[in-house]
Amino acid sequence: MLGRGERLRLSAAIAAVALVAAAAAVAGHAASMDTTAALTGSSEWTSGYAISGSFGGSLGRGTYSGTLTAGAPFTTPTCGPVCAAVTGGITFSTRAGEFTAVVQSGGIVSMEDIASHSFRNFRLQLIIVGGTRNYAHMRGRLSLSYESVWTHEWVNGVFVDDIADTGTLTGTIRSSAR
């Protein structure tokens, strides 16, 4: 018959073996996580849209920057007044590393200009193509709804010329097995 100390050591050894086996089983599978983040920033409108700002949410907190390029404009009954296909990529950075996502086919920007404001509404599907440090093995698909508003009007005798951006990023990311 085993003494109390021997039984405790045996129980601890069994628990350690079970823990190692469970960890090995989990390591063999990709862990996935639904994620969402709110983006706030600004952009420069030239031949493309150079966007940058900060984000926060279940994805963590950090900064983002990238370039979105609009193709030839078109108009349809379901998009407008003027739309264009979008290409480009965005890099998201946190203290834990960074990852880059590129726009997938079907990304679109709806463009509207009035006397005091210009609006750009982006609806993009992104795919994560690479990362560093904690994000080195991250993969996934994200949806980005991003609005850029250029205010260009006189307010109380002062000309306001400002671009403000907001967006929502949602999707599922996973850490692929190493």
C-alpha atoms as one frame of an Amber mdcrd trajectory, in Angstrom:
protein
   0.000   0.000   0.000   1.280   3.492  -0.871   1.833   6.136   1.776   0.232
   9.582   1.614   3.359  11.244   0.133   3.722   8.570  -2.517   0.033   8.912
  -3.491   0.442  12.709  -3.858   3.553  12.284  -6.035   1.752   9.708  -8.195
  -1.303  11.997  -8.554   0.945  14.918  -9.519   2.771  12.778 -12.093  -0.511
  11.613 -13.649  -1.807  15.200 -13.756   1.439  16.380 -15.412   1.233  13.655
 -18.068  -2.426  14.539 -18.763  -1.543  18.241 -19.046   1.314  17.551 -21.482
  -0.968  15.310 -23.583  -3.691  17.979 -23.684  -1.183  20.680 -24.637   0.184
  18.508 -27.438  -3.325  17.895 -28.776  -4.120  21.624 -28.762  -0.784  22.535
 -30.377  -1.610  20.304 -33.329  -4.755  22.309 -34.108  -5.147  25.952 -35.120
  -6.779  28.139 -32.485  -9.286  30.591 -33.931 -10.850  33.739 -32.542 -13.642
  36.023 -33.676 -12.381  39.564 -33.580 -13.604  43.110 -33.894 -11.870  46.473
 -33.740 -12.862  50.104 -34.120 -10.555  52.249 -36.277 -10.104  56.017 -35.995
  -7.702  57.968 -38.154  -7.147  60.191 -41.126  -6.032  59.875 -44.702  -4.432
  61.702 -47.557  -6.267  61.666 -50.850  -3.894  61.736 -53.793  -3.791  59.160
 -56.574  -4.773  56.679 -53.823  -5.834  56.861 -50.213  -2.988  56.737 -47.680
  -4.782  55.781 -44.451  -3.470  55.690 -40.887  -4.679  55.848 -37.329  -5.329
  53.773 -34.238  -7.534  50.783 -33.456  -8.860  49.046 -30.390 -11.057  46.065
 -29.597 -10.810  42.319 -29.120  -7.906  42.353 -31.593  -5.971  44.523 -29.121
  -4.828  48.134 -29.329  -2.413  49.611 -31.809  -1.958  51.552 -34.997  -2.674
  50.902 -38.662  -1.414  52.303 -41.947  -1.819  51.389 -45.553  -2.684  52.453
 -49.067  -5.971  51.854 -50.843  -6.117  52.487 -54.587  -9.357  52.996 -56.506
  -9.713  51.760 -60.070 -11.774  53.247 -62.879 -15.054  54.806 -61.680 -18.411
  53.266 -62.571 -22.076  53.662 -61.618 -24.676  50.962 -60.991 -28.171  50.984
 -59.478 -26.810  49.298 -56.314 -23.667  51.372 -55.773 -23.031  55.036 -56.044
 -23.372  57.706 -56.942 -19.908  56.718 -58.230 -18.002  53.547 -57.306 -14.634
  51.967 -58.017 -12.911  48.662 -57.353 -10.232  48.864 -54.646  -6.812  47.236
 -54.257  -4.175  47.705 -51.575  -3.071  46.587 -48.151  -3.077  47.625 -44.509
  -0.567  46.856 -41.749  -1.820  46.623 -38.168   0.786  47.086 -35.406   0.638
  46.378 -31.673   3.242  45.899 -28.940   3.078  42.166 -29.708   4.032  42.561
 -33.375   2.323  43.426 -36.615   0.356  41.772 -39.404  -0.500  42.779 -42.952
  -3.810  42.203 -44.715  -4.493  42.751 -48.426  -7.738  43.694 -50.139  -9.438
  40.800 -51.902 -11.229  40.976 -55.235 -14.633  42.621 -54.838 -13.448  45.457
 -52.571 -15.294  48.636 -53.460 -15.384  52.334 -52.623 -18.486  54.466 -53.033
 -17.624  58.132 -53.742 -19.812  61.192 -53.238 -18.831  64.856 -53.454 -20.936
  67.839 -52.378 -19.990  71.494 -51.886 -18.817  71.173 -48.274 -17.844  67.497
 -47.955 -16.491  64.558 -49.890 -17.322  61.030 -48.758 -15.497  57.767 -49.434
 -17.145  54.604 -48.112 -15.007  51.486 -48.431 -16.411  47.939 -48.138 -13.457
  45.572 -48.151 -12.710  41.912 -47.602  -9.140  41.450 -46.341  -6.944  38.370
 -46.035  -3.996  38.242 -43.631  -0.835  37.493 -45.593   1.945  37.770 -43.013
   3.020  38.945 -39.607   5.821  39.307 -37.101   6.439  38.070 -33.540   3.101
  37.030 -31.959   1.384  37.411 -35.357   3.954  35.429 -37.358   1.605  32.448
 -37.731  -1.691  34.331 -37.881  -4.059  33.772 -40.797  -7.644  34.778 -41.391
 -10.209  36.816 -43.228 -11.450  40.196 -42.102 -14.194  42.559 -43.242 -13.512
  46.281 -43.110 -16.182  48.951 -43.343 -14.240  52.241 -43.558 -15.504  55.786
 -44.046 -13.331  58.759 -44.936 -14.921  62.230 -44.844 -13.155  65.292 -46.219
 -14.612  68.491 -44.780 -13.829  71.557 -46.870 -16.000  74.465 -45.811 -16.012
  77.796 -44.010 -16.973  77.538 -40.334 -17.246  80.805 -38.342 -14.979  82.604
 -40.800 -12.323  79.861 -40.759 -11.778  77.491 -43.675 -11.857  73.896 -42.450
  -9.879  71.468 -44.595  -9.761  68.163 -42.715 -10.095  64.457 -43.454 -11.424
  62.203 -40.675 -11.717  58.428 -40.946 -13.609  55.788 -38.955 -14.073  52.095
 -39.489 -15.073  48.718 -38.132 -12.968  45.607 -38.620 -14.557  42.191 -37.997
 -13.651  38.633 -38.815 -12.048  35.420 -37.682  -8.332  34.988 -37.189  -6.449
  31.833 -36.357  -2.978  30.928 -35.331  -1.779  28.230 -37.686   0.324  25.362
 -36.356   4.038  26.027 -36.519
